Amino acid sequence: MPRNTAHPRPARQASPTQTSTSAATLTLALALAGALTGCGASAVAQGTAHTPTARPGTATALSARLTALAQKDVDAGAPGVVVRVDRGDGRVTEIARQAPWTRADHTLAASDRFRMGSNTKTMVATVVLQLVAEDRLQLTDPVEKWLPGLIPDGTAITVRMLLNHTSGLFNYTNDPAVLKAFTGQDTRQWTPGELLAAGVRHDPLFAPGTDYSYSNTNYIALGLVAEKATGRSLGDLIRRRIAGPLHLKNTYLDTGAGTGSDTGPNGGSGSAAVKGSALAHGYEPDAARIGPLLPAGTPEGTAFAGPARPAGYVDTTSINTSTQWAAGGVVSTARDWARFSGALLSGALLPPAQLKAMRSTVAEEAQFPNRRYGLGLEEVVTPCGTVWGHSGQVPGYSSENYTDATGRRTVSVLTGTIFGLVPPKAGAANKALVDAAVCAMLGKPAPATSTPTG
């Protein structure tokens, strides 16, 4: 859930897959016609069963290298990290490492559920593009058609502009009242309509369609448009159109603590509807440590709420999630996400025209020349090749999920903190892990060193 131009994106921990930030003002560290047919769903579900071709020794060496780098990441300050690499040859590498002090809360496993943050935008964009394929809405539709009177200048802002962040709308997570809830300092439960209102009560950043600025407000609006076009809740749309057909048993939209309306893949509410995987714990530096890690301009007194933990952290696992929704509220696992992203890029979720539109990109901020934004999907040029996907951060959770252009190869690096990775040693260790994992996914050796961009 990154920032807008009013709060410049910080030097993200310089990885070739540099993460998008999540909480705007916290902007330092802080996405077919109908459901798939039975035949299509079966094909997708079996899509990762590739014929093994890798030599056992190669796979063992890769696992050992990534395990060592994951442990260095933890030793440098990451509370926990999960890595999953599928090179498309039938051999999957899965690693989980955690700091000893976190084990009292939870024993981390590679199969654990994780708050995916802004990766949610890719799922929301997929749902919207499915509706476009069904002629239930158009990319050229003005937002005023679907949300009359809710967005100033709504006749000039199109669905496409919302999808690729060229609308000019202010980022609602920069609003001081929303920020307090985002960090858990306020337990008020926000509705999607209230989040949209928090964004549009600020002046727009530029005229619609004239520039690019990442804004979470765009995706709150898109979630509301999808609900208006279908008469179904966003959580239900994700379940019926993506999680259900792909058999993603640990993927759902968390609509906010205490609302009782979190939609699991099989219906029901929140994590209670999900069987088999636990939710990994997330952590952020405590109030005594967080100040120097925040960017200039962050409101004084900003800190994350949560139970105190060793090593100067607080546990943010149960923090107020009502400010995330369509901009960052999906919970999933590395395995589920690999199945989703593989299905998406291989064409199993969208017709060719809509997938082509999704991959039509615009330039992001000038300081990130290696990244371009499509419709809920990022194109990222890394030292080992071009990848597609997204990154995301919500309190206590940072995630990077990518695939190759065919959807056959996938990678996820999920880390249990945002600001715990800001200190140079921690950032460098996490960068080395992400670089190596992405290169391993593409079947290439990681560069000895890589130059940060931005």
N, C-alpha and C positions, 0 to 999 in steps of 0.2 A: 504494500500500500504506500507508494512513494509520494513525494512532495510536488509542489508547483513552483513556478519561478520566483514566487515571493520568498521562498525559503530554499536557496540553492542546494542541490543535492551534494552531500559531502563526498569526500574521496571515499567511495565505497571500498571496503577492503579489496585491494587491487587484485582481482582475479580476472583471468581472461573472460570469465563469465560473470563479470562484476555484478553483484546483487543489486536489484532495485531496492530502495529503502521503504520502510513501512509506515511510520507514523508522521507524516508530513512535518509538523513542527519538530518532532523528534527525528527530523529527516536524516539524521546521520546514518543510521543503519536501517532506519526504518524505510477468466480468460475464458437433412434426411427427411426425409419426410416422415414425421412421426417417430415412434419407437422403432428400433431395429426389428426386422422380421426374425422369426425363430432361426431361420437358416443363417442370416447375417450375424446374429448374436453368437451362434455357435462358432462361426468362423473366427470371429474376434476373440472369443474366449480361448480358442486353441492357437491363437496367433503367435504365442511366444514359444511354442514347441518346435524350435528350429533343430535341424539335424546337427549334432555335435561335430565340430571339425577341429577345434583347438586341441593342441597337444597338452596332455595332463601337466607336464612340467611348466609350460607357459602359463596355464591357469594358476598353478600353485605359486609361481613367482609373482604374478600380478596380485594375488590375494595377500601375499606376504608384504609386498611393497605398500599396498593401500592400508593394510592393518598397521604397519609401522607409522605411516603418515597420520592415520586416525589417532593413534596413541600420542603422537607428538602434538596433535591439535588439542587433545585433552590435557596433556601435561602443560601446555602453554596457557590454558585457562578456559577452554570450552567445557561446560559441565557434562555434555554428552554429544555424541555424533553417530549418525547412521549413514552408511554408504551402500549404495546398490548400483552395480554395473552389469548391464547385459550387452554383450558385444554381438548379439545376433547369431551366435554359433551354438546355442543350446547350453552354454555354461554361464551361470549367473554367480557373481561374487556379491555376497552380503556381509556387512561388517557392522558391529555395534561396539562402541567403547564409551565409558563414562568415568567421571571422577569418583573416587572412592566415597566421598561425602554424600553423593547423590543416591547411593544404594539404599539408604534408610528410607527414602521416599519410594523408590521404584527401581527394579532391575531392568535396565534398558535392553531391548531386543530389536533386531532388524525389522521385525514384523509389527512393531508398535505403531499405533496411530499418531498422527502429528498434525498440528495446525498448519495448514499450507499457505496462509496469508494470501498474497496477491496472485499466486497460482490460480486462485479461485476465478480470476478474470478470464482465464482460458476456457474454463467450463461454462461460465456465463456467456461468453462470446459464442461458444459452440451451440448452446441452446438458441441464442438469437439468430444465428446463421441457419439453423435447422428451420426456424420459423420463416426466414426469408425464402428458403428453398420450397416451402409449402405455400408461398404467396400469402402468408398471413400478415406479413409486414415487409417493408422494403428498406434497403439501406439509405435510400434517398428520402424516406419519410421524415418530415419535420417532427421534432419531439413534441411540439404543440398538439399534433394530431392524437397522440397517445396520453399525454399528461397535460391537458389544457389548463393554462393559468398557473402551472407550478414552476415553470422556468422562464425567467425574463428572456426576451428575444428568442423564445422557443420556436418561432417560425423560421428562424435562420439556422438553427442547430439541427443537424440531421443525425439519424441513427449511426451512420458511418463515423461522423465526427465524435460521437460518444465512444465508439469502439476503439478509435485510434488516438484518442486524447488530443484532438484538434478543435474541441468545442470552445475552449477558453474559460470554462467554468472553474471557479475557485475550488481548491481542494478542501472538503469539509473537515478533514482531520487536522487542518491548521486552525480551526475555530477553537478558541480557548475552552469553551464549555465541553466540546466533544473530546478535546485532549485530556481533560480531567477524567472522563469516563474511560477513555482508551488506556490510560495508565493505571486504572483501578482506584484512583483517588476519590472517585464519585461512583456510587453504585446505581445511579439512575439508569433505567433501561430505555434505550433509544429505539424508536421505530424507524423503518426505512424512510417514511415521509418526513420525520423530524431531521434525519441526517441530510436529506436532500435540501430541506429548508435551511439548515445550518450552512450549507455550501452556497446557495444562491442568494443569501442575504448579504454576501460580500460582493463587491464589484468584480465583474469578469476580468480576466487577465489580458485578453485581446479579442478582437472581432472574430466571430466563428469562422473556422477554416483557414485562418491566416497564419497560424503558428502551431507549435506543439508544446504542450505542458501536461505532464502526467498528473491526473486528478482522479482521486477515488470517487468524487461526485459523479463522474461519468458513468461508473458502473452501478452505483445506487440507482441512477435514472434508468439504466438498461434493465436492471432487475424488475423495476416497477413497470417498464414497458412490456417485458415478457409476461408478467402477471396479467396486465391489462389485455394483452392480445389473446391470452389463452383461458383466462378465468381460473387459473391454477396458481398455487403458491410456488415461489422459486425453488424451495426445497423439494417440492413434489415434482417439478419439471426436471431437476437434476436427477432425481431418483428414477423417474419413468423413462427418461431419454438417454441417460448415460450410465448411472450406477447399476440399475437393474439389468439392462441388456448386456452390459459388459461383465456382469457378475462381480461387481466391486463390493465386496461384503463389508468393507470397513470405510466406506466413503459416504459422507453425508454433509449437509449444510447445517452448521451450528448457528441458530438464529439469535442466540443470546442467553446468558445465564438467567435462570429463573422464569423464562417465558413459557416453558412447557411445550414449545412448538418446534423443537429441533427435529428435523426429518431425517431419520436413518434410512438406509437403503431398502429396508423391508417395511417401512412405515413406522409409526410409533414416535417416541420422543427421545432425542439426543443419544448420548452414549448408551443408554439403557437398551436402545434398539439395535446395538451393534454387538455381535458376539465374536469372541475369539481373540481379539487384540486389545491390549490396554492402551490408554493414552499416555504417551511419554510426557514426563514433566519438563516444564520450561522455567528458566531462571533469568533474572536480570540483576545487575549490581545494585546494592542497597543505596539508601539515601546518602550515606556517608561517602560512597565511592562514585556515584553516578554523575555528579556535577561536572568534573573535568572531562568526562566522556561525551557530554552533550555539545552540540554545535552552538556557536555564538547566536544569540537572539532567542534561545529557548527560555520560556518564562521561568523566573526564579522560583525555586521550590518544586520544580518538576521532578518527580521520582515515581517509581513503580510501587504499587501496594502489593503486599503478600506476606506470608509467614517468613520470618527470618531463617536463614540457613547458613551453614559454615562458609568460610572463604569469602565473606562479604556479599552474599547474594540474598535475594528474596525469591520465593517460589511463586511464579505468576501463572501456574497451571489453571487456576480457577478464577482468573481475573475477569472482569466485566467484558464480555465479548459482543455486546449488543451494538457496538459501533462498527462492526466489521461487515456482516451480511454479504451482499453481492460483490463487495470490494475485497473481501478477504476471509470469509467465514467457513470455507470448506475444510473438513477434517478428512484425512486420508492416510494411506501408508505408502511407502516407497514402491511396493509391489503393485498396489492398485493404481498408483499414478503412472507407472510404466505401462500398464495395460491401457489406460486411458490415452496417454500421449502417443503410444504406438498405434492405437486404433485411429486416432485423429489424423496423424501425419500420413498414414497408409491409405486414407480415404474411406475408412469404414464408417465414419460418423457423419461425413458431409459429402454431398455431390461435388464433382470436380469444379464447378463454377464457384461454389461457396468456399471451397478449400483454397482455390486460387486467390479469391478476394481476401481471405484471412491472411495469406502470405504476401499481400501487397503492402509494402511498408513505407513509412515516412521516417525521416531522420529524427533521432532523439536529440537531447541537448548536445551542444558542440563539444563539450568535454568528454563525451562518450562516443567517439567516432566509430567504435566497433559494434555499436548496438543500433538496430532499427526496429520500429514498432509497427506491427501489422494490426489486425483486428483481434486484440486480446492475445496476441502471440508475438514473441520477440525473435528476431533474427540476430544471432550473436556470432561474430567472427572471432575465433580463438586461435592460438598458435598452432593448433592441430587441425583446424578446419572449421567450417560453419555449422552451427547447431541451431535448433529451434526449441523454444520453450518459454519459460518464465521463471522469475524468482519471487520470493515473498517473505515478508516479515510481519509478525504480530508479537506482542510481548512474550518473550521467552522462546520464540521459535523463528529460525531462519531456514529457508529451504531454497534449493536450486535444483530444477528438474529440466532436463534437456533430452532431445532425441536427434538422430540424424534426419536427413531430408526424407527418407523413406519410412521412418517410424520403426525400422527393424532393430536399431540399437538405441538403448536408453540409459540414462544415468540420473541418480538422485544423490544429493548430499544434504542431509537434514541435520541441523545443529541446534542445540537447546539453549540458545541465547541470541540476542542481537548485540547489545552493547558490551557483553563480555568479550566480543571479538575486536573491539576498538583498539585496545592497547597494541602497540606495534608487534610485539612477540606473538600475541594471539592471532592478530590479523595475518601475519606472515605464514604461520603454521596452517591456518585455515585455507589461505590462498594456495599453498603448495598442495594441500589435499584435493581441493576442487580442480586445480589444473591437472593433477595426475589422474583423477577420476574421469574427467572429460576426455583426456587424451586416450585413456585406456578404453573408454567406450568406443572411440573412433579407431581403435587398433593401432595407435601410434605412441611412441615413447614421449613422455612428458619432457618439455624443455628443461635444461639445467637451470635456467633462470628465465623469468618473463618480465617484461616491462609494463608497469601499470599504465592504464589509459584513463586519465582523468584524475 
